[in-house]
Structures are given as C-alpha cells and as structure tokens.
C-alpha cells in the first residue's frame, strides 16, 4: 500500500510540475521606434550670396560654386542645395524646379505645395512635400526673383519606402523648412 501511495504522489508531483509552465503566446507585432534629438540650429555663412540656419548635427560637404550637400550621417540622408544666379532666366529656373518635383508623380501618392513668401527678406518660394515611395520626400526652391535662385531636395541612401523613412523624413523636412525661413540674401 505504501508503494502505491508513493507511486501516486510521484505521478501527482510530476503532473503538477509539468502543468506549471507558462502558456506560449505569439508576440505582438513590433515597430521600430526612431527618436531623434531636438534639433539645434546654427548659422551657416560663407562667401556665397546667402546665409541660413542649419541643424548642428548635419555636415556640409562638396561645396562648389555655392552648391553643396548637407549630410545627415545618422539618418543616411542628404539635402542637395543648388545655387544659380538669375540672368533674365527666372521662368526657365522655375520651370526646371517644378519639373524636377513633378517627375516623382509616378511613384508619389500625393504632392503637397506650400508657398513661401517673405517680402521683408525678399525670399519667395515653394516647398513640396512628396508623399509615397518617391525617391525624394521634400523639395523646395527659393528666389529673390532678380539675382538669386536656390533649389533643395532630400534623398535617403536606401530604397524608397515611405513607411520606413517617415520619422527621418519628417525630421529633415522640418530642417528644410527652417532653412527656407531663415535664408537671407547678402
């Protein structure tokens, strides 16, 4: 009888140990959270006929004839700025800037236009937000309409996937708008 009781106790103890495991549940879908530091801006000024504020975490590279790249190494992105003097060709410069933006209409879901006017500084332009899997998510042009014309566009070093680059694209879009709003002609 004692053997039977010990045998039952061993079986009950074994069942108790086996049944105390946590249930296996599938993990919920996770999303990568990309947090970027609050942008701090510094003045950029050189021999070019303009100045502006830029993010202190960005770097200027490839400066040539007042056209250069503002790189964001942590985000693997670059804003390309191109300066051109206006020589009775403002219509052509405007057409080229608009054409560059609307070449992305094939891949873009939507292109939002935001006019920019600052008569006190004589800075006029357009900011384009390109939504969807286009090669660029933001572009702009600014001019004083008589002497100076600048275009800017951001590109990421990855295959266009708007959902993946959206946090970085939003961060850089704010930097591009700050650049436009603080631009001064010399």
N, C-alpha and C positions, 0 to 999 in steps of 0.2 A: 504494500500500500504506500509506503514511504517512497519507493521508486516511482510509482505512478504520480504522486503529488509533486515530486521534484521535476519529473518529466513535464507535467502540465505547467509548472512555474517557469521552466526554461522556455517553453513554447510561448507563453503569455509575455514573458520578458522580451523575447525575440520579436514578437509581433508589435509590441509597444515601441521598441527601438526603431524598427523598420518603418512604422507608420508616422513617426515624428518628423519626417523630412518636410521641408518647405515645398509647397507646390511650385512647379516650374511654370512660369508665366512668360509670354513673349514680351520683350522690351518695347516700349513705345518708340515711335519714330523720333529720331533726334535731329535737331537742326544746328548747324554750325553758327555760333554766335560770334560776330565780329564787332568788337568795340574799339573805337579809335579815340585817342586823347582829344581833349578840347583843343581846337585849332588856335594857335597863337600866331599873329601876323607881324611881319617885319617889312620895312620899306625896302624896295628894290630900286636902285638908281645907278645908272652908269652913263656912258656917253651917248646913249640913244635919246631920241627926242621925246621920250615919255618916261614916266615912273609909275609905280603901282605898289600895292601891298601883296605879299605872298606868304604862304604858310611857312613857318620857320623849319618845319620838318622836310620840306621839299628842297631840291637842289637844282641849280641852273647848270645846264650842260650845252655844249655845242653852239656857243654864241657866235653868230656870223651875220654881219650886216643887220644887226638889231633883230634877227630872228633866232630863236633858240628853243630849247626843250626844258620844261620844268618837270623833273622826275620825282616820283614817289616810290622809292625802292621797297618799302614795306608793303605797299599795295600793288607793286608791279604794274605801275601805270605812268603815263607821261602826258603832259599837256604840251602840245606843239604850238608855239606862237610864231606867227609870220608877220613881219612888218613890211609895208610897201608905201613908198611916197605917192601922193596923189599928184598926177601931172595931167590934168584935164581928162582923166580916165576913171572918174568915180563910178560912172554907170557900169563899166566893164568890171571893176573891182567888186561892186555889189552883186552883179550877176554871177560872177565866179564863186563868191562866198555862198550865195543862196544855192547855186548848182551843187556845190560840194555837200551841202546839207541834204538836199533832196535826192542825191544819189543813193542814200541809205533807205529810201522809201520802200525798196523791195523787201528788205528784212525787218523794217520798223513796223511796230503796231500802230504807232502814233507819233507825230512830231508836233510839239507844243512850241509856239513862238511867243516870246516875251520881249516887247520893245523896251529899249532903254534910252532915256532922254535926260541929259544933264546940261541945260543951256549955260549955267554958270561956268562950268569947266569946258564947255564946247565938246562934249563927248556924247555921241549918238550911236546907237547900235541895235543889235538884235541878239537875244540869247535863245538858242534852240535846245530843247530837251527831247532827245530821241528815245522813245520807249520801245522795248523789244530787243531782239537778238541782233542788233546792228553792230557794226564794228566800232562805232563811237556812240556814247550816250549823251554827250553835251558838246555843243559848239557855239561859237559866238563870233561876231565881228563888231568893231567899234571904229569910229572915224570922227574927224572934225569937219569932214566933207570938203576941205580945201587943200590940206597939206599931208595928212597922215591917215593910214588905214592899217588896222591890225585884225588878223583872224586868229582864232584859237580853237583847238579841238583836243579832246582827251581820248587816248587809246590805252587799252589794257593788253598785257602780254599773255593773253590766253584766248581760247576760242570764245566767241561771244555767247554768253549765257546770262541773260539779264538777271535771273533769279540769284545766281551765284555772286555776281559782282555788284548787286544793287546797294549793299551798305557802303562799299568803297566808292561807287559811282555817285551816290548821294553826298558823301563827304567831299569829294573832289568838285562836284557841281557847286557846292557852297563856296569853295575856294575860287572857282572860276567867276562866280558872281561877285565875290569880294574884289577880285582883280579888276573886273569891269567898273565897279562902283568907286574904286579908289584911283583909277587911272587918271593921270594928269599929263597934259602936253606941255612940253618945255618951250 
